[in-house]
């Protein structure tokens, strides 16, 4: 059974930083596509970062590029989302996701419905 558990969310002032973690069991990030998504109240789920494993390429939408960084630690089987220069509009519940197709990200982009495994979400609140 695959389990993804996020942590690291919280309340931060605008301009601050947070690092989200996603610890995995039952799946190895080395051979899985990984991604981070977020959902603000009343908004649709949107992708904020993903990695195409075989191409070793990361993808970010314009609104977070240069501020957010996705990474993973094979030894800990954990993925991270480093978020810098946070803005109030970054406030949302953040979810990590994984898929057994290592190139899911490069093929499907930020389509959320194809990811096989999801974490429970962690709240990030950015105050102005």
C-alpha positions as CSV (number, residue, x, y, z in Angstrom):
1,X,0.0,0.0,0.0
2,X,1.3,3.4,-1.0
3,X,1.2,6.1,1.6
4,X,2.3,9.7,1.2
5,X,2.4,11.9,4.3
6,X,3.0,15.7,4.0
7,X,4.3,17.9,6.7
8,X,5.8,21.4,7.0
9,X,2.8,23.6,6.4
10,X,1.9,26.5,8.7
11,X,1.5,30.2,8.9
12,X,4.1,32.5,7.5
13,X,4.3,36.2,6.7
14,X,4.5,37.4,3.1
15,X,8.1,37.2,1.9
16,X,8.9,34.3,4.1
17,X,9.8,30.7,3.3
18,X,8.5,27.2,4.1
19,X,9.7,23.7,3.2
20,X,7.1,21.1,2.7
21,X,8.0,17.4,3.0
22,X,6.3,14.3,1.7
23,X,7.4,11.0,3.2
24,X,6.6,7.9,1.2
25,X,6.1,4.3,2.0
26,X,5.2,1.6,-0.5
27,X,6.7,3.6,-3.4
28,X,10.2,4.6,-4.4
29,X,10.5,8.1,-5.7
30,X,13.6,7.1,-7.8
31,X,11.3,5.6,-10.5
32,X,8.1,7.5,-10.0
33,X,7.0,10.9,-11.3
34,X,6.5,13.2,-8.4
35,X,4.5,16.4,-8.2
36,X,3.1,19.1,-5.8
37,X,-0.4,20.5,-6.2
38,X,-2.4,23.1,-4.2
39,X,-6.0,24.0,-3.8
40,X,-7.1,27.3,-2.4
41,X,-10.7,27.8,-1.0
42,X,-13.2,27.9,-3.9
43,X,-10.5,27.2,-6.4
44,X,-9.5,24.2,-8.6
45,X,-6.6,22.0,-7.8
46,X,-3.5,23.4,-9.6
47,X,0.0,22.0,-10.1
48,X,2.9,23.9,-8.7
49,X,5.8,21.6,-9.5
50,X,6.6,18.2,-11.0
51,X,9.6,16.2,-12.1
52,X,10.0,14.1,-15.2
53,X,12.4,11.4,-14.0
54,X,14.0,10.1,-17.2
55,X,14.5,13.6,-18.6
56,X,15.6,14.9,-15.2
57,X,13.5,18.0,-15.9
58,X,11.4,20.0,-13.5
59,X,8.3,21.9,-14.4
60,X,6.8,25.0,-12.7
61,X,3.9,27.2,-13.7
62,X,4.7,30.9,-14.2
63,X,3.2,32.0,-10.9
64,X,5.7,30.0,-8.8
65,X,8.8,29.7,-11.1
66,X,11.8,31.1,-9.5
67,X,10.3,30.9,-6.0
68,X,9.4,27.2,-5.6
69,X,11.8,24.3,-5.9
70,X,10.9,20.6,-6.0
71,X,13.5,18.0,-4.9
72,X,13.7,14.5,-3.5
73,X,16.0,12.5,-1.3
74,X,16.3,8.9,-2.3
75,X,17.9,7.8,0.9
76,X,14.9,9.1,2.9
77,X,12.3,8.4,0.2
78,X,11.0,11.9,0.7
79,X,10.2,14.7,-1.7
80,X,10.3,18.4,-0.8
81,X,8.9,21.7,-1.9
82,X,11.0,24.6,-1.0
83,X,8.8,27.8,-1.1
84,X,10.5,31.2,-1.0
85,X,9.2,34.7,-1.3
86,X,5.8,33.5,-0.3
87,X,2.8,35.7,-1.2
88,X,-0.8,35.7,0.3
89,X,-2.0,34.2,-3.0
90,X,0.1,31.1,-2.2
91,X,-2.3,30.3,0.6
92,X,-3.8,26.9,0.0
93,X,-3.8,23.2,1.0
94,X,-0.7,21.6,-0.6
95,X,-0.7,18.0,-1.8
96,X,2.1,15.7,-2.9
97,X,1.5,13.1,-5.6
98,X,3.3,10.3,-7.2
99,X,2.8,8.1,-10.3
100,X,4.4,5.0,-11.5
101,X,4.9,6.4,-15.0
102,X,8.3,8.2,-14.5
103,X,7.6,10.7,-17.3
104,X,4.0,11.5,-16.4
105,X,4.9,15.1,-15.8
106,X,6.5,15.7,-19.2
107,X,3.7,13.9,-21.1
108,X,0.6,15.2,-19.2
109,X,1.9,18.3,-17.5
110,X,-0.1,19.2,-14.4
111,X,-3.1,17.0,-15.1
112,X,-3.9,15.9,-11.6
113,X,-6.4,13.1,-12.4
114,X,-3.7,10.7,-13.6
115,X,-1.5,10.6,-10.5
116,X,-2.0,7.3,-8.7
117,X,-1.1,8.3,-5.1
118,X,-1.8,11.4,-3.1
119,X,-1.0,12.7,0.4
120,X,-3.6,14.0,2.8
121,X,-2.6,17.7,2.3
122,X,-0.9,20.3,4.5
123,X,-2.2,23.8,5.0
124,X,-0.1,26.8,4.0
125,X,-1.3,30.2,5.1
126,X,0.6,33.4,4.0
127,X,-0.4,36.5,5.9
128,X,0.0,40.0,4.3
